[in-house]
Amino acid sequence: MVDVAQSSLEVVGDQSKYVLTIKSILTETAGQYLKWLTQPRYRYFCDVLVGVLIPRLYSTVLRARRYTETTSQQVLLDMMALKEALVRLPAETNERKAKAFGKLVTREMDRVEGVLKTLASPLESIVPTYVALVPNGSEADFSRLLDMKGVRYPDSSDLVDRYLATTNKKRAELSVAAGVAEGVAAVSSLFSNLTLPGNLVSAPFSTIRARLPGTRPTN
């Protein structure tokens, strides 16, 4: 994978050779375990395999010193082919369990694909792309991706500043939204637990307000 990322590839092609090798090993190994294990234990084996393999793929993606848009797209195509192969591993006949395993693979692969899609994106859109596809990213990781794309100072510094400004604004908006939600929930809780006497159901608001706990009568 690292060799593909750092190559002088000019056109995205079919799956790379290393993908075919990994898929062959997965098929052969999974077939052996499927013979030896019961279906529940085999499914557990598949869960563990996904939890070990995909983080290794992620760390390998980050080992490359340099990516171009073309090599990023090629490695992304390779990862999508591996994801498809992993999804088919459990050989589940139960549709619900098959979908659950597919969601597990997709969730684990999202971070890998997010990084590669960021590397493949044009420089002018790299900040919104990274923020959207890698929501739990960090300044250090973003700086590393810029280095892998060959972006140098002062351009890299300007992009990091834009990234920090975007994420800080997003966090502030989420904080305000959370505060509003808490306030609405508190008010809803107050009125849901309030029982009005029958003679106040249709009474003017000023009369009802006077009966609410913690309020003072108005002149």
C-alpha positions as CSV (number, residue, x, y, z in Angstrom):
1,M,0.0,0.0,0.0
2,V,2.8,2.4,0.9
3,D,4.5,1.7,-2.4
4,V,1.3,2.5,-4.3
5,A,0.8,5.8,-2.3
6,Q,4.3,7.0,-3.0
7,S,4.4,5.9,-6.6
8,S,4.2,8.1,-9.7
9,L,0.9,6.6,-10.7
10,E,-0.9,8.9,-13.1
11,V,-4.2,7.0,-13.7
12,V,-6.4,5.1,-11.3
13,G,-6.6,1.5,-12.3
14,D,-8.1,-1.7,-11.0
15,Q,-7.4,-3.2,-7.6
16,S,-3.7,-3.2,-6.6
17,K,-1.8,-6.5,-6.3
18,Y,-1.6,-6.2,-2.5
19,V,-5.4,-6.1,-2.3
20,L,-5.7,-9.3,-4.3
21,T,-3.2,-10.9,-1.9
22,I,-5.0,-9.8,1.2
23,K,-8.4,-11.0,-0.2
24,S,-6.9,-14.4,-1.1
25,I,-5.5,-14.8,2.5
26,L,-8.8,-13.7,4.0
27,T,-10.8,-16.1,1.9
28,E,-8.5,-19.0,2.6
29,T,-8.2,-18.3,6.3
30,A,-11.9,-17.6,6.8
31,G,-12.7,-20.9,5.0
32,Q,-10.6,-22.9,7.4
33,Y,-12.1,-21.3,10.5
34,L,-15.6,-21.7,9.1
35,K,-14.9,-25.5,9.0
36,W,-13.5,-25.6,12.6
37,L,-15.9,-23.3,14.4
38,T,-19.6,-23.1,15.1
39,Q,-21.4,-20.2,13.5
40,P,-21.5,-18.0,16.6
41,R,-17.8,-18.6,17.3
42,Y,-17.0,-17.9,13.7
43,R,-18.9,-14.6,13.8
44,Y,-16.9,-13.7,16.9
45,F,-13.7,-14.5,14.9
46,C,-14.9,-12.1,12.1
47,D,-15.6,-9.3,14.6
48,V,-12.1,-9.7,16.1
49,L,-10.5,-9.8,12.7
50,V,-12.2,-6.5,11.7
51,G,-11.2,-4.9,14.9
52,V,-7.5,-5.8,14.3
53,L,-7.2,-5.5,10.6
54,I,-8.8,-2.2,9.9
55,P,-6.8,-0.2,12.5
56,R,-3.7,-1.8,10.9
57,L,-4.8,-0.6,7.5
58,Y,-5.3,2.9,8.9
59,S,-1.8,3.1,10.4
60,T,-0.4,1.8,7.1
61,V,-2.2,4.6,5.2
62,L,-0.5,7.1,7.5
63,R,2.9,5.6,7.0
64,A,3.3,6.9,3.5
65,R,5.3,10.1,3.3
66,R,3.6,11.5,0.2
67,Y,0.2,11.2,-1.6
68,T,-1.0,12.7,-4.8
69,E,-4.7,13.0,-5.7
70,T,-4.3,10.1,-8.0
71,T,-2.5,7.7,-5.6
72,S,-5.0,8.7,-2.9
73,Q,-7.9,7.7,-5.2
74,Q,-6.2,4.4,-6.0
75,V,-5.7,3.5,-2.3
76,L,-9.3,4.6,-1.6
77,L,-10.5,2.2,-4.4
78,D,-8.3,-0.5,-2.8
79,M,-9.8,0.1,0.6
80,M,-13.4,-0.1,-0.8
81,A,-12.6,-3.4,-2.4
82,L,-11.2,-4.7,0.9
83,K,-14.3,-3.5,2.7
84,E,-16.5,-5.4,0.3
85,A,-14.5,-8.5,0.9
86,L,-14.8,-8.1,4.7
87,V,-18.5,-7.6,4.6
88,R,-19.0,-11.0,2.9
89,L,-16.8,-12.9,5.5
90,P,-19.4,-14.0,8.0
91,A,-21.5,-15.8,5.3
92,E,-24.6,-15.0,7.4
93,T,-27.9,-16.3,6.3
94,N,-29.7,-14.1,8.9
95,E,-30.4,-10.8,7.2
96,R,-30.4,-8.8,10.5
97,K,-27.0,-10.2,11.6
98,A,-25.6,-9.7,8.2
99,K,-26.6,-6.0,8.2
100,A,-25.2,-5.6,11.7
101,F,-21.8,-6.9,10.6
102,G,-21.9,-4.7,7.5
103,K,-22.5,-1.6,9.8
104,L,-19.5,-2.7,12.0
105,V,-17.2,-2.9,8.9
106,T,-18.5,0.4,7.6
107,R,-18.1,2.2,10.9
108,E,-14.5,1.0,11.3
109,M,-13.6,1.8,7.6
110,D,-15.1,5.3,7.7
111,R,-12.0,6.8,9.3
112,V,-9.7,5.2,6.7
113,E,-11.9,6.4,3.8
114,G,-12.3,9.8,5.4
115,V,-8.5,10.3,5.5
116,L,-8.1,9.1,1.9
117,K,-10.9,11.2,0.6
118,T,-9.3,14.2,2.3
119,L,-6.0,13.5,0.7
120,A,-7.7,13.2,-2.7
121,S,-9.6,16.4,-2.4
122,P,-8.4,19.7,-4.0
123,L,-6.5,22.0,-1.6
124,E,-9.2,24.7,-1.6
125,S,-11.7,22.2,-0.2
126,I,-9.5,20.2,2.1
127,V,-10.7,21.9,5.4
128,P,-14.5,21.3,5.0
129,T,-13.8,17.8,3.6
130,Y,-11.7,16.8,6.6
131,V,-14.2,18.4,9.1
132,A,-17.1,16.6,7.5
133,L,-15.4,13.2,7.0
134,V,-13.2,13.0,10.1
135,P,-15.4,14.7,12.8
136,N,-13.1,13.4,15.6
137,G,-9.9,14.6,13.9
138,S,-7.3,16.7,15.6
139,E,-4.9,19.6,14.7
140,A,-2.0,17.2,14.7
141,D,-3.7,14.7,12.4
142,F,-4.7,17.5,10.0
143,S,-1.2,18.9,9.9
144,R,0.1,15.4,9.2
145,L,-2.3,15.1,6.2
146,L,-1.1,18.4,4.8
147,D,2.5,17.2,5.1
148,M,1.5,14.0,3.2
149,K,-0.1,16.1,0.5
150,G,3.2,18.1,0.2
151,V,1.7,21.3,1.5
152,R,4.4,23.5,2.9
153,Y,4.6,26.7,5.1
154,P,3.0,29.3,4.9
155,D,0.2,27.6,3.1
156,S,0.0,24.8,5.7
157,S,-0.2,27.3,8.5
158,D,-3.1,29.2,6.9
159,L,-5.0,25.9,6.4
160,V,-4.4,24.8,10.0
161,D,-5.8,28.2,11.2
162,R,-8.9,27.7,9.0
163,Y,-9.3,24.2,10.4
164,L,-9.1,25.4,14.0
165,A,-11.5,28.3,13.3
166,T,-14.0,25.9,11.7
167,T,-13.9,23.3,14.5
168,N,-14.0,26.0,17.2
169,K,-17.1,27.5,15.6
170,K,-18.7,24.1,15.3
171,R,-18.0,23.2,18.9
172,A,-19.5,26.6,20.0
173,E,-22.7,25.9,18.0
174,L,-23.0,22.4,19.4
175,S,-22.6,23.8,22.9
176,V,-25.4,26.4,22.4
177,A,-27.7,23.8,20.9
178,A,-27.0,21.5,23.9
179,G,-27.8,24.4,26.3
180,V,-31.1,25.1,24.5
181,A,-32.1,21.5,24.5
182,E,-31.4,21.2,28.3
183,G,-33.5,24.4,28.9
184,V,-36.4,23.0,26.9
185,A,-36.2,19.7,28.7
186,A,-36.2,21.4,32.1
187,V,-39.3,23.5,31.2
188,S,-41.1,20.5,29.8
189,S,-40.4,18.5,32.9
190,L,-41.7,21.4,35.1
191,F,-45.0,21.6,33.3
192,S,-45.4,17.8,32.9
193,N,-45.3,17.4,36.7
194,L,-47.7,20.3,37.3
195,T,-51.3,19.5,38.1
196,L,-53.7,22.5,37.9
197,P,-57.0,22.6,39.9
198,G,-60.1,22.3,37.7
199,N,-61.0,26.0,38.2
200,L,-57.6,27.1,36.8
201,V,-57.7,25.1,33.6
202,S,-59.4,28.0,31.7
203,A,-58.3,30.8,34.0
204,P,-56.3,33.8,32.8
205,F,-52.5,33.3,32.7
206,S,-51.9,35.9,35.5
207,T,-54.1,33.8,37.8
208,I,-52.3,30.6,36.9
209,R,-48.9,32.2,37.3
210,A,-49.7,33.3,40.8
211,R,-50.2,29.6,41.7
212,L,-46.9,28.3,40.2
213,P,-44.2,27.5,42.7
214,G,-41.4,30.1,43.1
215,T,-43.4,33.0,41.5
216,R,-44.4,36.3,43.1
217,P,-47.7,38.0,42.5
218,T,-47.6,41.0,40.2
219,N,-49.1,44.3,41.0
